[in-house]
Amino acid sequence: MSVKKERNSTKKKVHWLAYLLLLIGSVVFLYPFIWMVSASLRSLEELAASGMSIWPEHWRWGNYAKALTAFPFPQYLLNTVITTILPIIGTVLSCSLVGYAFARFKVKGSGFLFVLVLSTMLLPGEVTMIPQFILFKKLGMLDTLYPLIVPAFFGSAFYIFLMRQFYSRLPVGLEEAAIIDGCGYFKIWRTIFLPLSKPALMAVGVMVFMGSWNNFMGPLIYINSDKWKTLTLGLAGFQGTYATDTNLLMAAAVVITLPCILLFFSAQKAFMEGLTFSGSKES
Amino acid sequence: MNGIIEGIYNFYEGIGMPAALLPLLPFLTVIALVFAIIFAITRLLVKKRIMHTKTASFYMFVSVWVIGFLLFTVGPMIFSFYISFTKWEVVSDPQWIGLGNYKMLFKDTLFYKSLSVTFYYTLVSVPLQVILSFAIAILMNLKLRGIYIFRTIYYLPTLVQGVAQMVLFIWIFNPNVGLVNSLLRLVGIEGPGWFSSPDWSMPAVIIMSLWTVGGNMIIYLAGLSDIPQSLYEAAEIDGATAARKVWHVTLPQISPILFFNAVTSMIGAFQTFTQGFMINGGPDNSLLFYAYYLYQNAFMWFKMGYGSALAWVLFVIILIFTAIVFRSSALWVYYETEQNGGRKRRVRQKRA
């Protein structure tokens, strides 16, 4: 009895210690975040004198208007949205189809091809970066949004892998009735597997969103003219030319980050699913 | 090939297609043609009963990836390998110089600098990230109340990515009014110049990378909740302390995830780019990351041959390091036998 009591009290102590550590950690992790938002609402004079405080004396919402007119914001936003939405659609469709093929068709050569898919994950993008640039140059696609969109429609290894794992777990008899009814395999994918895999597709979509929305190297290499620039290029250029207008810079950074945060809070489950997938032992 | 593309281009231009679509249409035409050929061939094989419908469908579907693989990976790899043996400044034709680029590389002091910068970053930041995220995950796994709030708070910073993150941290590490030095001043320390100091710019980038360990933490947390409770109970009966339980139960059980995560983080760290670009390589080239140096060569100075040679060296380095980690994994990664697979699946479904 006393041993149990003692154990309970140490358990309680451990819990309190854990709470304390997590609380301190929360402050450390959250502070830069809040600091960014508060800096975006201050005047430059106030910024220089504010030290560590996070409460703005005057809330200058006008900073946002100023920051967003410093570069062609609507144009950049539109380009970013295009180069985010289309790759999501492309990746989701192609990886679902290819993943379905790898999961449900055990035919000659499928094992070898799948190993090939996985092996491309080890290849650093730098190796193909220069020749891809040349390829898109030959295709006349430099300084357009196409190089940022087109490759997504041909699938990518990690997401194919994720979709395959999802489809392999579905029961074996799922497509049998449809096959007996004389359904083609493509129709089976479109009418049965694609709708069933919504949670996995959401997870893929969210990951592609985060990657494309924040993509910097791609636009940097392929895009020169203002007409096609994306928000990340805009922000990087802003940092270069208005480095001293920290409050405006922070406002622009907040605006770029905001969609990611909104997406996170509206699709938390999809975020977690994608992450935990890469942490599961079966993968 | 060029002639064909041009021909199709002119055709579409002739029939009055919108100018914005013109670069895409020849490409689409060629791809559609390739698919049509694959479709025709598989159809024929099925009809002649050489191939089963199922096999034909498989290859039809997978060809989506295969075509992309040939076009955007294999083709470019072969081409990149070839131009790494040439001197090529885009405007002129490639000029064969044999091992010239690779020889030049070994005399290039900036190449060594960028290697050491990248190694410094990878070898310090990756282990720190793994340890920190694992420690936080262990704390979170104690089944405390309100853990969801903590989980969200720790994950939030990972949503500030790339350029935005760098913009924020250049400000946070501002030597005069930045957050870090303001804090240090409170305890009476005059902080360093961070991004303006050759010695302190790398520590600043490493600290920045630790701010976003929330993603790894979630991955570990999922792995931790997969560990069967019975193992802990058995250890408790044997009188194991909390620390011993972590060492003898948690660590071996989660080691495959740690391993996988360490490999992917390492590959990612070798490719660090934005942090170097945003600060122009840092004072004294202290942030001349390898990928940034490659970018400079290829896209600022248009030395495509030299850039390709750099890319292949990076590839080989990554392969060697991955091989080393894989080899060492036999010593510290514990894999359970297959028969336990069913349990995990059930646990995961319950969680979902």
Chai-1 contact restraints between the chains, C-beta under 6 A:
chainA,res_idxA,chainB,res_idxB,connection_type,confidence,min_distance_angstrom,max_distance_angstrom,comment,restraint_id
A,A18,B,L139,contact,1.0,0.0,6.0,A-B,restraint_1
A,A18,B,L142,contact,1.0,0.0,6.0,A-B,restraint_2
A,L21,B,L139,contact,1.0,0.0,6.0,A-B,restraint_3
A,L22,B,L139,contact,1.0,0.0,6.0,A-B,restraint_4
A,L22,B,F150,contact,1.0,0.0,6.0,A-B,restraint_5
A,S26,B,I153,contact,1.0,0.0,6.0,A-B,restraint_6
A,F29,B,Y154,contact,1.0,0.0,6.0,A-B,restraint_7
A,F29,B,P157,contact,1.0,0.0,6.0,A-B,restraint_8
A,L30,B,I153,contact,1.0,0.0,6.0,A-B,restraint_9
A,P32,B,I172,contact,1.0,0.0,6.0,A-B,restraint_10
A,W35,B,L179,contact,1.0,0.0,6.0,A-B,restraint_11
A,M36,B,L168,contact,1.0,0.0,6.0,A-B,restraint_12
A,A48,B,V177,contact,1.0,0.0,6.0,A-B,restraint_13
A,G51,B,S182,contact,1.0,0.0,6.0,A-B,restraint_14
A,M52,B,S182,contact,1.0,0.0,6.0,A-B,restraint_15
A,S94,B,V64,contact,1.0,0.0,6.0,A-B,restraint_16
A,L97,B,F61,contact,1.0,0.0,6.0,A-B,restraint_17
A,V98,B,V62,contact,1.0,0.0,6.0,A-B,restraint_18
A,V98,B,V64,contact,1.0,0.0,6.0,A-B,restraint_19
A,V98,B,W65,contact,1.0,0.0,6.0,A-B,restraint_20
A,A101,B,F58,contact,1.0,0.0,6.0,A-B,restraint_21
A,A101,B,F61,contact,1.0,0.0,6.0,A-B,restraint_22
A,A101,B,V62,contact,1.0,0.0,6.0,A-B,restraint_23
A,F105,B,K54,contact,1.0,0.0,6.0,A-B,restraint_24
A,F105,B,F58,contact,1.0,0.0,6.0,A-B,restraint_25
A,V107,B,T55,contact,1.0,0.0,6.0,A-B,restraint_26
A,V107,B,F58,contact,1.0,0.0,6.0,A-B,restraint_27
A,P124,B,Q271,contact,1.0,0.0,6.0,A-B,restraint_28
A,P124,B,L314,contact,1.0,0.0,6.0,A-B,restraint_29
A,P124,B,F315,contact,1.0,0.0,6.0,A-B,restraint_30
A,P124,B,I318,contact,1.0,0.0,6.0,A-B,restraint_31
A,E126,B,A291,contact,1.0,0.0,6.0,A-B,restraint_32
A,E126,B,L294,contact,1.0,0.0,6.0,A-B,restraint_33
A,E126,B,A311,contact,1.0,0.0,6.0,A-B,restraint_34
A,E126,B,L314,contact,1.0,0.0,6.0,A-B,restraint_35
A,V127,B,S80,contact,1.0,0.0,6.0,A-B,restraint_36
A,V127,B,A311,contact,1.0,0.0,6.0,A-B,restraint_37
A,V127,B,F315,contact,1.0,0.0,6.0,A-B,restraint_38
A,T128,B,T73,contact,1.0,0.0,6.0,A-B,restraint_39
A,T128,B,P76,contact,1.0,0.0,6.0,A-B,restraint_40
A,I130,B,S80,contact,1.0,0.0,6.0,A-B,restraint_41
A,I130,B,A298,contact,1.0,0.0,6.0,A-B,restraint_42
A,I130,B,M304,contact,1.0,0.0,6.0,A-B,restraint_43
A,I130,B,G307,contact,1.0,0.0,6.0,A-B,restraint_44
A,I130,B,S308,contact,1.0,0.0,6.0,A-B,restraint_45
A,P131,B,P76,contact,1.0,0.0,6.0,A-B,restraint_46
A,P131,B,F79,contact,1.0,0.0,6.0,A-B,restraint_47
A,P131,B,S80,contact,1.0,0.0,6.0,A-B,restraint_48
A,Q132,B,P76,contact,1.0,0.0,6.0,A-B,restraint_49
A,L139,B,F27,contact,1.0,0.0,6.0,A-B,restraint_50
A,G140,B,P23,contact,1.0,0.0,6.0,A-B,restraint_51
A,M141,B,P23,contact,1.0,0.0,6.0,A-B,restraint_52
A,T144,B,P23,contact,1.0,0.0,6.0,A-B,restraint_53
A,Y146,B,L24,contact,1.0,0.0,6.0,A-B,restraint_54
A,P151,B,F72,contact,1.0,0.0,6.0,A-B,restraint_55
A,F154,B,G68,contact,1.0,0.0,6.0,A-B,restraint_56
A,G155,B,V64,contact,1.0,0.0,6.0,A-B,restraint_57
A,G155,B,W65,contact,1.0,0.0,6.0,A-B,restraint_58
A,Y185,B,S57,contact,1.0,0.0,6.0,A-B,restraint_59
A,N214,B,Q161,contact,1.0,0.0,6.0,A-B,restraint_60
A,N214,B,G162,contact,1.0,0.0,6.0,A-B,restraint_61
A,F216,B,G162,contact,1.0,0.0,6.0,A-B,restraint_62
A,F216,B,V163,contact,1.0,0.0,6.0,A-B,restraint_63
A,F216,B,T274,contact,1.0,0.0,6.0,A-B,restraint_64
A,M217,B,F273,contact,1.0,0.0,6.0,A-B,restraint_65
A,I221,B,F299,contact,1.0,0.0,6.0,A-B,restraint_66
A,T232,B,V163,contact,1.0,0.0,6.0,A-B,restraint_67
A,L235,B,V163,contact,1.0,0.0,6.0,A-B,restraint_68
A,A236,B,V163,contact,1.0,0.0,6.0,A-B,restraint_69
A,Q239,B,V167,contact,1.0,0.0,6.0,A-B,restraint_70
A,T246,B,W171,contact,1.0,0.0,6.0,A-B,restraint_71
A,L249,B,V167,contact,1.0,0.0,6.0,A-B,restraint_72
A,A253,B,A164,contact,1.0,0.0,6.0,A-B,restraint_73
A,A253,B,V167,contact,1.0,0.0,6.0,A-B,restraint_74
A,A253,B,L168,contact,1.0,0.0,6.0,A-B,restraint_75
A,I256,B,A164,contact,1.0,0.0,6.0,A-B,restraint_76
A,T257,B,V160,contact,1.0,0.0,6.0,A-B,restraint_77
A,T257,B,A164,contact,1.0,0.0,6.0,A-B,restraint_78
A,C260,B,L159,contact,1.0,0.0,6.0,A-B,restraint_79
A,I261,B,L159,contact,1.0,0.0,6.0,A-B,restraint_80
A,F264,B,L159,contact,1.0,0.0,6.0,A-B,restraint_81
A,L275,B,I218,contact,1.0,0.0,6.0,A-B,restraint_82
A,L275,B,I219,contact,1.0,0.0,6.0,A-B,restraint_83
A,T276,B,A222,contact,1.0,0.0,6.0,A-B,restraint_84
A,S278,B,I219,contact,1.0,0.0,6.0,A-B,restraint_85
A,G279,B,I219,contact,1.0,0.0,6.0,A-B,restraint_86
A,G279,B,A222,contact,1.0,0.0,6.0,A-B,restraint_87
A,G279,B,G223,contact,1.0,0.0,6.0,A-B,restraint_88
A,G279,B,I257,contact,1.0,0.0,6.0,A-B,restraint_89
A,K281,B,P256,contact,1.0,0.0,6.0,A-B,restraint_90
